[in-house]
Amino acid sequence: MSDLSAQRGTSRRRLLTWPLSLDPRAAAADHWIRIHRRAMACRFEITLSGEDAADVPAARAALDEADRLEEALSVFRDTSHLTAINRTAADAPVAIDAELFALLDTCRRLHDDTGGAFDITSTPLSRCWGFLHREGRLPPLDAIDSARALVGMTHVALDAGAQAVRFAKPGVELNMGSIGKGYAVQRMCDLLARRGAPHALVSAAGSSIAALGGRGRGWEIDLHSRQRAGTPLARVFLRNGALATSGAGEQFIEVDGRRYGHVLDPRTGWPASGVLSATAIAGDAATADALATAFLVGGVDLARAYCASHPETLAVVFPDDGSPRARIFGSFRDAIVEDA
Amino acid sequence: MNLTPEQQAVGRRNFLKAVAGLPALAGLGVAAAAKGPVRGGPVRLGFIGVGGEGRVLLNQTDPAFGEVRALCDINPSQLAKSDDVLKKNKLPPARHYSEWREMLEKEDLEAVVIAVPLWAHADVTVGCLDAGKHVLCEKMMAWDVPSCERMRQAALRNKRLLEIGYQRAYNPVYQSAFTGVIKAGALGDLFSARLAWHRNGSWRRNGEPPSPGYDPSKWGYPTFEHLYNWRLYKRYSRGLLAELASHQINIVNWFFEAIPEAVSGAGSIARYKDREVWDHVHATWEYPGGRHVTFSSVESNAFDRTYEAFYGTKGTLIMRGESEAYLFEEGGGSRSQAPTNIEVTPKAGGPAMDASESRIADAASSSQARGGNAAPGAGAERLSSYKLEVSGFCSSVRTGAPLACGPDKALRSALACLKADEALDQKTRVLITDPIGTSSTT
């Protein structure tokens, strides 16, 4: 057997430090706990750091909140409040509860503030282009014009006194597709905070995210585009705020060699173009959700203008012009954006 | 196992992910949290028994926690393979011994990791404790109850640590399940658990003696076959109950915070007539409060594989393959609620999640969870809890931090399995009384 003392001396010096984590059973902090359930045709998920395992029951209660809101907001459920509005609001005012009224009021404000780029009445356009049921097609031009005539919040009257909604004409429809998930995520985040959870990341479909707390620099979130699989576009550290991402993604139609994404510009009736991915960071997830869609539709100009007039809003827009750089506008107190 | 529609959905998803070359669940990171220096140093370790299990522990010994000084095995081939493990991990070689007493005399060791055949656990462990060493001994604790008690007394007498190696006790998936599901009351009233460890194979190992004239008879093995396949011989082994059920019963004792009061069941040598231990085992333990736990291990069908399932009035928790946890809520509400799933994934230096345009249906929230940059598979996940186990033991030696499975817990779970062995042997229901009393919790 050879004399190992020389080697030992080296290794002992090298190893004189002792790991701070004296009890590796505390390694709970080294893993994520993800509690998820399917709702609104996507995955709703709460991410907890391992040491917050005691908040799992609160996370499950938050998922129940997602189920409740799906009942209320989905146009795909015959029993939802929204379905009832769409069925009868052209005939007479429909009284609604305070929660839904407040949400519709928020939608109208966001519609106005984004110059109509965010619009919950664009269903006739989606139907016309076939995106409602994932059967995209290039419609006849007159069909687009007819659909456009039914789109716009000007056709939706909100009566605060009676807490009621009425449509100006038949054919108008409300659809929470571009804000509903963010709204639900925010309500879930609020519930977790009320239940005393210090840190949690709530998400829906990977696109609508609300951050409660956040250790260190904050919750680390990579921004991706489905059109550029693999490397993230950017990295965000977020504390006590919300983030939403929108993109043309995988749903598109191709006509005569030209691609049309599934996100429509309600102002023109045509698919949005020019932006690969748009991310909005704001104080609440419903707003972030609506703005992400609006910035995808309205592009760099809208993002710049909106962030200039609205504090605590940050936009990260990747133009679809082959340039690898993000265009960043505005700021948010607890968000850091870095190149990935 | 009858699959509910929800479980089938999980199974389908796992299948699709497997087809896509992605693990169903990204498992635990390999790294034990080892950050920043404090005073002290790695524990000076010797290994006794470096066969398959011993080498797993050797391979997972983090040099920041344990410094491997010496290796002991009666089979020189195993020592040579252990050298390769150390070399692969870029660690200095360790001195070799075939006699553990000689190793204790000649080496300046603080602690010993023991992974010898079950029947030898007690003699080697007691010898090491009497020599003033701390001991991490592989599970199950010992071949019979008096041996377990002898080990426990030796630890108490010598004021040395004795940890029995149940790696699940160090596994963050189980820790999360206990804290976040069991203790949080998410299962409601819990009366029932089912344990399964099903395989389709003989459990026999094929190996060559280290040299043509190799004679292990002085160590109690008439032939090399007796040494190499010791698990199949009753005088060395307690078969499936000791090697497999003890892992799972240890979890049930932890989650139920109790030990069983009685056990019954059936065992048979049905398929492989070459052995003295059963190749098919079914056992039912009765816990206080009317709680029942069943265990089955068959060597003729692998469909069910390995799981521990806990059935409560509000939900079902399934721990599968040491790396996955699933939670299903009980139905009964007016609406058809989708199942809630809980997954545990390593942080591994990656982001908490990946944001992108909306993903449909069951798409996971991060590339880690989707397997994009995750550890390769269940193997790596399982191994990481061995690493935590060895590191945890070393931490306890250095700092006095509590053990995950000290002699009292280990004796109690071994007792449950040894009494099951007795019940199956005698084809009768055997009562179990706690030999320690209720005050001790180590």
Chai-1 contact restraints between the chains, C-beta under 6 A:
chainA,res_idxA,chainB,res_idxB,connection_type,confidence,min_distance_angstrom,max_distance_angstrom,comment,restraint_id
A,M1,B,R95,contact,1.0,0.0,6.0,A-B,restraint_1
A,Q7,B,P92,contact,1.0,0.0,6.0,A-B,restraint_2
A,S11,B,P92,contact,1.0,0.0,6.0,A-B,restraint_3
A,L15,B,P42,contact,1.0,0.0,6.0,A-B,restraint_4
A,L16,B,G41,contact,1.0,0.0,6.0,A-B,restraint_5
A,T17,B,P37,contact,1.0,0.0,6.0,A-B,restraint_6
A,W18,B,V38,contact,1.0,0.0,6.0,A-B,restraint_7
A,W18,B,G40,contact,1.0,0.0,6.0,A-B,restraint_8
A,P19,B,A34,contact,1.0,0.0,6.0,A-B,restraint_9
A,P19,B,A64,contact,1.0,0.0,6.0,A-B,restraint_10
A,L20,B,K35,contact,1.0,0.0,6.0,A-B,restraint_11
A,L20,B,G36,contact,1.0,0.0,6.0,A-B,restraint_12
A,L20,B,V38,contact,1.0,0.0,6.0,A-B,restraint_13
A,S21,B,A33,contact,1.0,0.0,6.0,A-B,restraint_14
A,S21,B,A34,contact,1.0,0.0,6.0,A-B,restraint_15
A,S21,B,K35,contact,1.0,0.0,6.0,A-B,restraint_16
A,L22,B,S395,contact,1.0,0.0,6.0,A-B,restraint_17
A,L22,B,T399,contact,1.0,0.0,6.0,A-B,restraint_18
A,L22,B,A401,contact,1.0,0.0,6.0,A-B,restraint_19
A,D23,B,S395,contact,1.0,0.0,6.0,A-B,restraint_20
A,D23,B,A401,contact,1.0,0.0,6.0,A-B,restraint_21
A,P24,B,A32,contact,1.0,0.0,6.0,A-B,restraint_22
A,P24,B,L388,contact,1.0,0.0,6.0,A-B,restraint_23
A,P24,B,S391,contact,1.0,0.0,6.0,A-B,restraint_24
A,P24,B,G392,contact,1.0,0.0,6.0,A-B,restraint_25
A,R25,B,G392,contact,1.0,0.0,6.0,A-B,restraint_26
A,A27,B,A32,contact,1.0,0.0,6.0,A-B,restraint_27
A,A27,B,A33,contact,1.0,0.0,6.0,A-B,restraint_28
A,A27,B,L388,contact,1.0,0.0,6.0,A-B,restraint_29
A,A28,B,P172,contact,1.0,0.0,6.0,A-B,restraint_30
A,A28,B,Q175,contact,1.0,0.0,6.0,A-B,restraint_31
A,D30,B,G29,contact,1.0,0.0,6.0,A-B,restraint_32
A,D30,B,A33,contact,1.0,0.0,6.0,A-B,restraint_33
A,D30,B,K347,contact,1.0,0.0,6.0,A-B,restraint_34
A,H31,B,P172,contact,1.0,0.0,6.0,A-B,restraint_35
A,H31,B,V344,contact,1.0,0.0,6.0,A-B,restraint_36
A,H31,B,P346,contact,1.0,0.0,6.0,A-B,restraint_37
A,W32,B,T345,contact,1.0,0.0,6.0,A-B,restraint_38
A,I33,B,S176,contact,1.0,0.0,6.0,A-B,restraint_39
A,I33,B,V344,contact,1.0,0.0,6.0,A-B,restraint_40
A,R34,B,E343,contact,1.0,0.0,6.0,A-B,restraint_41
A,I35,B,I342,contact,1.0,0.0,6.0,A-B,restraint_42
A,H36,B,N341,contact,1.0,0.0,6.0,A-B,restraint_43
A,R37,B,A338,contact,1.0,0.0,6.0,A-B,restraint_44
A,R37,B,T340,contact,1.0,0.0,6.0,A-B,restraint_45
A,R38,B,A338,contact,1.0,0.0,6.0,A-B,restraint_46
A,C42,B,I360,contact,1.0,0.0,6.0,A-B,restraint_47
A,R43,B,D362,contact,1.0,0.0,6.0,A-B,restraint_48
A,E45,B,S365,contact,1.0,0.0,6.0,A-B,restraint_49
A,T47,B,A352,contact,1.0,0.0,6.0,A-B,restraint_50
A,G50,B,P172,contact,1.0,0.0,6.0,A-B,restraint_51
A,A53,B,S176,contact,1.0,0.0,6.0,A-B,restraint_52
A,A53,B,T179,contact,1.0,0.0,6.0,A-B,restraint_53
A,A53,B,G180,contact,1.0,0.0,6.0,A-B,restraint_54
A,A54,B,T179,contact,1.0,0.0,6.0,A-B,restraint_55
A,V56,B,G180,contact,1.0,0.0,6.0,A-B,restraint_56
A,V56,B,A184,contact,1.0,0.0,6.0,A-B,restraint_57
A,P57,B,A184,contact,1.0,0.0,6.0,A-B,restraint_58
A,P57,B,A186,contact,1.0,0.0,6.0,A-B,restraint_59
A,R60,B,T340,contact,1.0,0.0,6.0,A-B,restraint_60
A,L63,B,T340,contact,1.0,0.0,6.0,A-B,restraint_61
A,D67,B,Q337,contact,1.0,0.0,6.0,A-B,restraint_62
A,L201,B,A352,contact,1.0,0.0,6.0,A-B,restraint_63
A,S203,B,S365,contact,1.0,0.0,6.0,A-B,restraint_64
A,A205,B,S358,contact,1.0,0.0,6.0,A-B,restraint_65
A,A205,B,R359,contact,1.0,0.0,6.0,A-B,restraint_66
A,G206,B,S356,contact,1.0,0.0,6.0,A-B,restraint_67
A,G206,B,R359,contact,1.0,0.0,6.0,A-B,restraint_68
A,G206,B,S365,contact,1.0,0.0,6.0,A-B,restraint_69
A,S207,B,E357,contact,1.0,0.0,6.0,A-B,restraint_70
A,S207,B,S358,contact,1.0,0.0,6.0,A-B,restraint_71
A,I209,B,A355,contact,1.0,0.0,6.0,A-B,restraint_72
A,W219,B,A352,contact,1.0,0.0,6.0,A-B,restraint_73
A,E220,B,P351,contact,1.0,0.0,6.0,A-B,restraint_74
A,E220,B,A352,contact,1.0,0.0,6.0,A-B,restraint_75
A,I221,B,P351,contact,1.0,0.0,6.0,A-B,restraint_76
A,I221,B,M353,contact,1.0,0.0,6.0,A-B,restraint_77
A,I221,B,A355,contact,1.0,0.0,6.0,A-B,restraint_78
A,D222,B,P351,contact,1.0,0.0,6.0,A-B,restraint_79
A,D222,B,D354,contact,1.0,0.0,6.0,A-B,restraint_80
A,L223,B,A355,contact,1.0,0.0,6.0,A-B,restraint_81
A,H224,B,D354,contact,1.0,0.0,6.0,A-B,restraint_82
A,H224,B,S356,contact,1.0,0.0,6.0,A-B,restraint_83
A,R226,B,S356,contact,1.0,0.0,6.0,A-B,restraint_84
A,R226,B,E357,contact,1.0,0.0,6.0,A-B,restraint_85
A,T245,B,A355,contact,1.0,0.0,6.0,A-B,restraint_86
A,T245,B,S356,contact,1.0,0.0,6.0,A-B,restraint_87
A,T245,B,E357,contact,1.0,0.0,6.0,A-B,restraint_88
A,S246,B,E357,contact,1.0,0.0,6.0,A-B,restraint_89
A,G247,B,E357,contact,1.0,0.0,6.0,A-B,restraint_90
A,G249,B,E357,contact,1.0,0.0,6.0,A-B,restraint_91
